[in-house]
Amino acid sequence: MQWSLYSFAQLDSATLYELLRLRVDVFVVEQHCPYPELDGKDTSAKHLLGFDDAGKLQAYARLLPPGCSYAECSIGRVLVAKEARGHGFAWELMQRAIAHCHELWPSRPIRIGAQDYLRQFYVALGFIAVSDVYLEDDIPHLEMLLPSL
């Protein structure tokens, strides 16, 4: 997997199209969840993309600065394409996303809105649950926090 981090301005139209298509495929179509995918936060975000050897986008996460979604910086829209799952890419994606957040916003905790079924995955990365489970678009979520370094 080849990893790249882009600001919104650095994304060319083809790459932007592919990342939005993949986000819709996973979060809207696959999860049967119609919601406003374009939420106005992409222009403030850093975009972490993982491409396979053929140049196909297979993994993605959006890194948001403090004050955009939460007081803390955050990682969201975390996904691995269906055909690329089961190879450890989600773990690598999150490790890279965390490292980039620490570089971009040093000494800041990271807050995520995690799907509850992934709680143990995020706990293994060092996140702690800081909310009760709540429904977001009919999917159980909870807020989790990775304390600052």
HUNOR-V677814 format. One record per pair of residues at least 12 apart in sequence whose ideal C-beta (glycine too) atoms are under 7 Angstrom apart, sorted by the first residue. I is the first residue (numbers start at 0). J is the second residue. D is the distance in whole Angstrom. If there is no record, write none. Layout:
i=(I,I)
j=(J,J)
d=(D,D)
This chain:
i=(0,0,0,0,0,0,0,1,2,2,2,3,4,4,4,5,5,5,6,7,7,7,10,17,18,18,18,18,21,21,21,21,22,22,22,22,23,25,29,30,32,32,32,34,40,40,40,43,43,43,44,44,44,45,45,45,46,47,47,47,47,47,47,47,49,49,51,57,57,57,57,58,58,58,58,58,59,59,60,60,60,60,60,61,61,62,62,62,62,62,63,64,65,65,69,71,71,71,71,72,72,72,72,73,73,73,74,74,74,74,75,75,77,77,79,93,97,97,97,101,106,106,107,108,108,108,108,109,110,110,111,111,112,112,112,113,113,113,114,114,114,115,115,115,115,118,121,125,126,126,126,127,127,128,128,129,129,129,130)
j=(49,50,51,57,58,88,91,50,47,49,95,48,45,47,99,45,46,48,45,41,42,44,46,56,46,48,56,59,56,59,78,80,36,59,76,78,36,78,81,138,136,137,138,136,63,67,68,63,64,67,61,62,63,62,99,103,61,59,60,62,92,95,96,99,88,92,83,79,80,83,88,78,79,83,88,92,76,78,74,76,77,92,96,75,76,74,96,99,100,103,75,104,104,107,110,107,108,109,110,100,104,107,109,109,110,111,96,100,109,111,111,112,92,93,92,124,109,124,145,148,147,148,147,144,145,146,147,145,142,144,126,143,135,140,142,140,141,143,138,139,140,132,139,140,141,141,143,145,143,144,145,143,144,141,143,142,143,144,142)
d=(5,7,6,7,7,6,7,5,7,5,6,5,6,5,6,7,5,7,6,6,5,7,6,5,6,6,6,6,6,6,7,6,6,7,6,7,6,5,7,7,5,7,6,5,6,6,7,7,6,5,5,6,5,4,7,7,6,7,5,6,7,6,5,6,6,6,7,6,5,4,7,7,5,7,5,5,6,5,6,6,5,6,4,5,4,6,6,6,6,7,7,7,6,6,4,6,5,6,4,5,4,5,6,6,5,6,5,7,6,5,7,7,7,7,7,6,7,7,7,6,5,6,6,5,6,5,5,4,6,5,7,5,7,5,6,6,6,5,6,7,6,5,4,6,6,7,5,5,4,6,5,6,6,5,6,5,6,5,4)
